[in-house]
Amino acid sequence: MAEKVQSLARQRAVEIQYQHKIKRRDWAITQIQKVWRGFCERRRVQGQVEAKYETGMRKLIRDKNVWILNRRMRAVIRIQIMIRRFLRRRKRMRELERIRNEEDTKANMEAHDMENYRKKLIYKSELEGWFAKRKEEYDIDTFHEGQTQKQRSKIISYRRRIQYSIKEELAQQQRDKEERAEAADIDLWLKTWDETKKRRYENRAVECRFALISPETPQQKELKKELLKKIKLQIPLVLKKADKMKIPMEIPEAKLIATDEVIKNEQELELEIVAQEMHDAATKAVAAKEAKRLKEIELDKARKKRRVKWAATKIQSAARQYAARKILRAKAYKRFVKKFDAATMAYFYMDMRTHKTQWNKPLCLGSFDIDAKDHWVPLKDNDGDAYYYNPYTWNMQWDLPYNTVLCDVCGPHGFAIVLLSNDEKFSTIKFKEFDGSVEGSLGTNFKRIQEMNWQTHSIALKRREKGLDLANRANDGELDSEEEEELDWIVCARCDTELSTINCVACNLTFCQPCFERKHKNPPWTNHIHKPVVQPEPKKKLKKQGSMNSLMKKQPSRIIIMDDDDESALLDDASSSVS
């Protein structure tokens, strides 16, 4: 029974244990299921949450991006607005600054123009003053053949004033030099006497002391005796002075003081002697100077007497020199020509025989001068502006001279000497100065000389000028052997076949009698001055020149209006072009 109960108890215990295990297994399974279901639910919820979170985040990001984009757009729009405002403001500022700069620049330019205008006026005034002063200096010191007696007297008086001023200046310099030399001599003299005073003053003291101590010569012994006497007389005076001043003093001390006072008195006496010697020397020098001055006065009087004696000879010599210089000047006027060089603003002289030039005036002219050619020369100032100068009158002006025409090519820097027709066809040579402006010159009735081309005419004209020059010099007897061989007859400038008998000064041409009468029968040619042409004796037979008709047929004719002032330049150019 017990075993049965024990078996039942053990069965019950096993059953209870088994049930307990089953319960625990069921609980474990339930717990596992709970945990799994919780885990799965958590994963599902987490997935939903994450999906919702991701959806929300994407929405937030999208909204954020949209917001950022909107903000950016608004920012861009605002920036654009600000930039446009800034650009408009900057444009307005730049426009205002440009206007202000233009106004400032305009004001500065106006001020600069006014300053330049003022400087230009000053420069023009200075230039005119320079030319006027140059002309005045030339006119006041240069003789010309056409001057009146009053003008020459004025020049002579001016030269005398200059000579007198130079003489006075030299005399004043000589006087100043003499005064300085005299002052230097006086200073040296005073310095020498001052040194003498000082030396003798010191030597007297040394001499007195040496004589008191150890005399050697009889003079020193005699000086010692005199000094001892004076010292013996001076000792009581020194003691008396010491008593008055209540100074205790012994005899040896008084003797020393008396010795010093006596020696000093001797030095003062020596100074008086030197002063007297100095006065005597000065008196002697003054007397010598006065004697020298009187001697110079006597010499000057004798010199004046001698000058009076040879004054007549001097006047005769001056008269002969004047006549010789007059003849020499007349020959120089024929041989030399005065011209103006615009590059150097100076005159030069050309020898018509040798064609050599020189800057200096020929010495044979002396105080006289040759008149330059009366014409206007265009010049430029530092700014390139044109002004005009007349070498004959030495006058300058800024305005265009009357009776001149400017060149169409070089403008205000050259005068016109040739006028061509509109179609540039050359038909006739014309000679006459322009009268007024271009329009006035075009309407002028020019005299037609002869139909020929310019080269042919230049050759003939140059040949005639050379022949006329040789003829004039042959009449004066100034030709050499080579020039005599080149001498030829002078032919008529109009017909070029007959011999010339008349030289027209105004036309600067030579004519035969019939041609001269035909050309000068009507005014204004009737008033031309003329003189006869003397034909020289040629070395070779006359070779009459043929007519120019054959030459005219070879080359076309041209219209040329030439100013007489520039005819020589054109002749040189034409001859070079022909050669």
ABEGO torsion letter per residue (X at the ends): XAAAAAAAAAAAAAAAAAAAAAAAAAAAAAAAAAAAAAAAAAAAAAAAAAAAAAAAAAAAAAAAAAAAAAAAAAAAAAAAAAAAAAAAAAAAAAAAAAAAAAAAAAAAAAAAAAAAAAAAAAAAAAAAAAAAAAAAAAAAABBBAABBAAAAAAAAAAAAAAAAAAAAAAAAAAAAAAAAAAAAAAAAAAAAAAAAAAAAAAAAAAAAAAAAABBABAAAAAAAAAAAAAAAAAAAAAAAAAAAAGBBBBAAAAAAAAAAAAAAAAAAAAAAAAAAAAAAAAAAAAAAAAAAAAAAAAAAAAAAAAAAAAAAAAAAAAAAAAAAAAAAAAAAAAABBBBBBAAAGBBBBBBAAAGBBBABBBAAAEABBBBBBBBBBBBBBAAGBBBBBBAAAGBBBABBBBGBBBBAAAEAABBBABBBBAAGBBABBBBBBBBEBAAAAAABBBBBABBBBAAAAAAAAAAAAAAAAAAAAAAAGABBAAAAAABBBBBBAAAGABBBABBBAAAGBBBBAAAAAAAAABOAAAABBBBBBBBBBBABBBBBBBBAAAAAAABBBBBBBBBAAAAAAAAAAAAAAAX
